[in-house]
Amino acid sequence: MEASREIREVTSDTINIEIPEAFRQRKIEIIILPLEKIPESYTEGDSQWPAGYFERVVGSAPDFPDIEYEGD
């Protein structure tokens, strides 16, 4: 699933949202939630992966053996 996340300080009753090209010409869902605390792993323009996530999980899946084709 594709997602875009922005954290903004709201100072009026309207906001403008720039829609990424990947979302244009599609139906999208916009959800507005209050945010009490900015997550420690969030940085502006960051993906939704926590800081250091890939470094922790790379190589964590076992190597599966190749399975020979058994025919029809």
KESEVEX-811054 format. One line per field, with one value per atom (N, C-alpha, C, O): residue number from 1; x, y, z; residue in one letter; atom name. Coordinates in steps of 0.2 Angstrom, whole numbers, padded with zeros to 4 digits, always signed. Layout:
BEGIN
drenza <- NUM,...
x <- X,...
y <- Y,...
z <- Z,...
torvex <- A,...
loro <- CA,...
This chain:
BEGIN
drenza <- 1,1,1,1,2,2,2,2,3,3,3,3,4,4,4,4,5,5,5,5,6,6,6,6,7,7,7,7,8,8,8,8,9,9,9,9,10,10,10,10,11,11,11,11,12,12,12,12,13,13,13,13,14,14,14,14,15,15,15,15,16,16,16,16,17,17,17,17,18,18,18,18,19,19,19,19,20,20,20,20,21,21,21,21,22,22,22,22,23,23,23,23,24,24,24,24,25,25,25,25,26,26,26,26,27,27,27,27,28,28,28,28,29,29,29,29,30,30,30,30,31,31,31,31,32,32,32,32,33,33,33,33,34,34,34,34,35,35,35,35,36,36,36,36,37,37,37,37,38,38,38,38,39,39,39,39,40,40,40,40,41,41,41,41,42,42,42,42,43,43,43,43,44,44,44,44,45,45,45,45,46,46,46,46,47,47,47,47,48,48,48,48,49,49,49,49,50,50,50,50,51,51,51,51,52,52,52,52,53,53,53,53,54,54,54,54,55,55,55,55,56,56,56,56,57,57,57,57,58,58,58,58,59,59,59,59,60,60,60,60,61,61,61,61,62,62,62,62,63,63,63,63,64,64,64,64,65,65,65,65,66,66,66,66,67,67,67,67,68,68,68,68,69,69,69,69,70,70,70,70,71,71,71,71,72,72,72,72
x <- +0004,+0000,+0004,+0009,+0003,+0006,+0003,-0003,+0007,+0005,+0009,+0015,+0007,+0010,+0008,+0002,+0013,+0012,+0015,+0021,+0011,+0014,+0012,+0006,+0016,+0014,+0015,+0020,+0009,+0009,+0006,+0002,+0008,+0005,-0001,+0000,-0007,-0013,-0014,-0015,-0015,-0016,-0022,-0024,-0026,-0032,-0037,-0036,-0042,-0048,-0047,-0051,-0042,-0040,-0033,-0029,-0032,-0025,-0025,-0030,-0019,-0018,-0013,-0008,-0015,-0011,-0009,-0013,-0002,+0001,+0000,+0003,-0003,-0004,+0002,+0004,+0005,+0011,+0009,+0003,+0013,+0011,+0008,+0004,+0011,+0008,+0001,-0002,-0002,-0009,-0013,-0019,-0011,-0015,-0019,-0017,-0025,-0030,-0032,-0034,-0032,-0035,-0039,-0039,-0043,-0047,-0042,-0038,-0043,-0038,-0043,-0048,-0040,-0043,-0039,-0033,-0042,-0038,-0041,-0047,-0036,-0038,-0035,-0029,-0038,-0035,-0036,-0041,-0030,-0030,-0026,-0021,-0028,-0024,-0018,-0018,-0012,-0006,-0004,-0002,-0003,-0001,+0007,+0009,+0010,+0017,+0020,+0018,+0025,+0028,+0033,+0037,+0032,+0036,+0043,+0045,+0047,+0055,+0058,+0063,+0055,+0058,+0056,+0058,+0051,+0049,+0054,+0056,+0055,+0059,+0055,+0052,+0055,+0051,+0053,+0059,+0048,+0049,+0051,+0052,+0051,+0053,+0047,+0041,+0049,+0045,+0041,+0043,+0037,+0034,+0038,+0035,+0044,+0048,+0052,+0055,+0052,+0055,+0063,+0066,+0066,+0073,+0077,+0076,+0082,+0086,+0082,+0085,+0076,+0072,+0076,+0076,+0078,+0081,+0087,+0089,+0091,+0097,+0096,+0100,+0090,+0089,+0086,+0087,+0082,+0079,+0083,+0081,+0087,+0091,+0094,+0098,+0093,+0096,+0092,+0094,+0086,+0083,+0078,+0077,+0077,+0073,+0077,+0083,+0075,+0080,+0080,+0076,+0086,+0087,+0083,+0084,+0078,+0074,+0077,+0080,+0077,+0080,+0076,+0070,+0079,+0075,+0071,+0074,+0065,+0061,+0061,+0060,+0062,+0062,+0055,+0051,+0054,+0048,+0046,+0050,+0040,+0037,+0033,+0031,+0032,+0028,+0021,+0019,+0017,+0010,+0006,+0000
y <- -0006,+0000,+0006,+0007,+0011,+0017,+0022,+0022,+0026,+0031,+0037,+0037,+0042,+0049,+0051,+0051,+0054,+0056,+0063,+0064,+0068,+0074,+0076,+0074,+0079,+0082,+0089,+0092,+0093,+0100,+0103,+0100,+0109,+0113,+0117,+0121,+0116,+0119,+0126,+0126,+0131,+0138,+0141,+0147,+0138,+0141,+0135,+0129,+0137,+0132,+0128,+0124,+0130,+0127,+0125,+0128,+0119,+0117,+0116,+0114,+0117,+0115,+0109,+0108,+0104,+0098,+0097,+0096,+0096,+0094,+0087,+0083,+0085,+0078,+0075,+0077,+0070,+0067,+0064,+0062,+0064,+0062,+0054,+0053,+0050,+0043,+0043,+0038,+0048,+0048,+0052,+0051,+0055,+0059,+0055,+0049,+0057,+0054,+0047,+0042,+0047,+0041,+0043,+0049,+0039,+0040,+0040,+0035,+0044,+0044,+0045,+0048,+0043,+0044,+0049,+0048,+0054,+0059,+0058,+0059,+0057,+0056,+0061,+0062,+0065,+0070,+0068,+0067,+0067,+0065,+0070,+0072,+0071,+0075,+0071,+0065,+0075,+0072,+0075,+0081,+0071,+0073,+0074,+0079,+0069,+0069,+0067,+0062,+0070,+0068,+0062,+0062,+0056,+0050,+0052,+0056,+0049,+0050,+0048,+0051,+0043,+0041,+0045,+0044,+0050,+0054,+0060,+0064,+0061,+0067,+0069,+0065,+0075,+0078,+0075,+0074,+0073,+0069,+0062,+0058,+0059,+0052,+0048,+0049,+0041,+0036,+0034,+0037,+0029,+0027,+0022,+0019,+0020,+0015,+0019,+0024,+0015,+0018,+0019,+0015,+0023,+0024,+0018,+0015,+0016,+0010,+0003,-0002,+0003,-0003,-0008,-0014,-0005,-0010,-0013,-0018,-0009,-0011,-0017,-0022,-0017,-0022,-0028,-0034,-0028,-0034,-0037,-0042,-0033,-0036,-0043,-0043,-0048,-0054,-0058,-0064,-0056,-0059,-0065,-0069,-0065,-0070,-0076,-0075,-0082,-0088,-0089,-0087,-0092,-0093,-0100,-0105,-0099,-0105,-0109,-0106,-0116,-0120,-0119,-0118,-0120,-0120,-0126,-0131,-0126,-0132,-0134,-0130,-0140,-0143,-0144,-0145,-0142,-0143,-0150,-0155,-0152,-0158,-0160,-0166,-0156,-0157,-0156,-0154,-0158,-0157,-0162,-0162
z <- +0000,+0000,+0000,+0004,-0004,-0004,+0001,+0002,+0004,+0009,+0009,+0007,+0011,+0011,+0018,+0020,+0022,+0029,+0029,+0028,+0032,+0034,+0041,+0043,+0045,+0051,+0051,+0049,+0052,+0051,+0058,+0061,+0059,+0064,+0061,+0056,+0063,+0060,+0063,+0070,+0060,+0063,+0060,+0062,+0056,+0053,+0052,+0054,+0049,+0047,+0041,+0039,+0037,+0030,+0030,+0033,+0026,+0024,+0017,+0014,+0013,+0007,+0007,+0010,+0003,+0002,-0005,-0010,-0006,-0012,-0013,-0009,-0018,-0020,-0023,-0029,-0021,-0025,-0031,-0032,-0036,-0043,-0043,-0047,-0039,-0038,-0036,-0038,-0033,-0031,-0036,-0035,-0041,-0045,-0050,-0052,-0051,-0056,-0053,-0056,-0046,-0042,-0037,-0035,-0034,-0028,-0022,-0022,-0018,-0012,-0006,-0006,+0000,+0006,+0010,+0011,+0013,+0017,+0024,+0026,+0029,+0036,+0040,+0039,+0044,+0049,+0056,+0058,+0059,+0066,+0070,+0068,+0076,+0081,+0083,+0084,+0084,+0086,+0092,+0092,+0097,+0104,+0104,+0107,+0101,+0101,+0095,+0092,+0092,+0086,+0088,+0092,+0084,+0085,+0084,+0080,+0088,+0088,+0082,+0080,+0078,+0072,+0066,+0060,+0067,+0061,+0060,+0064,+0053,+0051,+0045,+0041,+0043,+0038,+0031,+0030,+0028,+0021,+0022,+0017,+0028,+0030,+0028,+0027,+0026,+0025,+0032,+0037,+0032,+0038,+0042,+0047,+0039,+0043,+0049,+0048,+0054,+0060,+0059,+0055,+0062,+0061,+0063,+0068,+0058,+0060,+0058,+0059,+0056,+0054,+0050,+0051,+0044,+0039,+0042,+0040,+0045,+0048,+0053,+0054,+0057,+0061,+0058,+0061,+0052,+0049,+0043,+0042,+0040,+0035,+0037,+0042,+0033,+0034,+0040,+0041,+0042,+0047,+0045,+0049,+0038,+0036,+0034,+0031,+0035,+0033,+0026,+0022,+0024,+0016,+0015,+0018,+0011,+0009,+0003,-0001,+0004,-0002,-0008,-0008,-0014,-0020,-0020,-0018,-0023,-0023,-0030,-0035,-0031,-0038,-0041,-0037,-0047,-0051,-0051,-0053,-0049,-0048,-0054,-0055,-0059,-0065,-0064,-0058,-0069,-0068,-0065,-0064
torvex <- M,M,M,M,E,E,E,E,A,A,A,A,S,S,S,S,R,R,R,R,E,E,E,E,I,I,I,I,R,R,R,R,E,E,E,E,V,V,V,V,T,T,T,T,S,S,S,S,D,D,D,D,T,T,T,T,I,I,I,I,N,N,N,N,I,I,I,I,E,E,E,E,I,I,I,I,P,P,P,P,E,E,E,E,A,A,A,A,F,F,F,F,R,R,R,R,Q,Q,Q,Q,R,R,R,R,K,K,K,K,I,I,I,I,E,E,E,E,I,I,I,I,I,I,I,I,I,I,I,I,L,L,L,L,P,P,P,P,L,L,L,L,E,E,E,E,K,K,K,K,I,I,I,I,P,P,P,P,E,E,E,E,S,S,S,S,Y,Y,Y,Y,T,T,T,T,E,E,E,E,G,G,G,G,D,D,D,D,S,S,S,S,Q,Q,Q,Q,W,W,W,W,P,P,P,P,A,A,A,A,G,G,G,G,Y,Y,Y,Y,F,F,F,F,E,E,E,E,R,R,R,R,V,V,V,V,V,V,V,V,G,G,G,G,S,S,S,S,A,A,A,A,P,P,P,P,D,D,D,D,F,F,F,F,P,P,P,P,D,D,D,D,I,I,I,I,E,E,E,E,Y,Y,Y,Y,E,E,E,E,G,G,G,G,D,D,D,D
loro <- N,CA,C,O,N,CA,C,O,N,CA,C,O,N,CA,C,O,N,CA,C,O,N,CA,C,O,N,CA,C,O,N,CA,C,O,N,CA,C,O,N,CA,C,O,N,CA,C,O,N,CA,C,O,N,CA,C,O,N,CA,C,O,N,CA,C,O,N,CA,C,O,N,CA,C,O,N,CA,C,O,N,CA,C,O,N,CA,C,O,N,CA,C,O,N,CA,C,O,N,CA,C,O,N,CA,C,O,N,CA,C,O,N,CA,C,O,N,CA,C,O,N,CA,C,O,N,CA,C,O,N,CA,C,O,N,CA,C,O,N,CA,C,O,N,CA,C,O,N,CA,C,O,N,CA,C,O,N,CA,C,O,N,CA,C,O,N,CA,C,O,N,CA,C,O,N,CA,C,O,N,CA,C,O,N,CA,C,O,N,CA,C,O,N,CA,C,O,N,CA,C,O,N,CA,C,O,N,CA,C,O,N,CA,C,O,N,CA,C,O,N,CA,C,O,N,CA,C,O,N,CA,C,O,N,CA,C,O,N,CA,C,O,N,CA,C,O,N,CA,C,O,N,CA,C,O,N,CA,C,O,N,CA,C,O,N,CA,C,O,N,CA,C,O,N,CA,C,O,N,CA,C,O,N,CA,C,O,N,CA,C,O,N,CA,C,O,N,CA,C,O,N,CA,C,O,N,CA,C,O,N,CA,C,O,N,CA,C,O,N,CA,C,O
